[in-house]
């Protein structure tokens, strides 16, 4: 039963899209403190204040996530360390599922675990994957729901523009 909670919550969010919106452009990004997947440390959004951040919510069962991850890895490889950081947040209820997924889809950025969905709920995710670009002051500047090949072109351009401003 617990394995169905996050997918059901996301489906309910989609059904109620007219009344329940995700965190939007111009709004402050909710802070979080989550464990690093498979590790013993935690990470918060506020720890990287002053950087442009790409926060990506994903799950091992999500087909579009499999498309997005290699492009996010390339984005981190290209822009990471220049005032930019990717933070992945996995919403699988079983962290073992996420760890098995990472064996076949390695990531070059911090992947955090949100198995109870508290951070996903704070962001009111409308679907999977959902990503947020957050400026150095902590405001959401872009929300991207779903993922298809070619989507990263516009996301990257937005991030590069933000990096040029700060």
Protein Blocks (a to p, Z undefined) as FASTA:
>chain_A
ZZmmmmmmmmmmmmmmmmmccddehiacdddddddehiabdcdfklmgoiacddddddfk
lmklmmmmmmmmmmmmmmgonlpacddddfbfblklmmmmmmmmccfbdcdddfkommmm
mnopabdcddddddfkopafbdcedjdehklmmmmmmmmmmmmmZZ
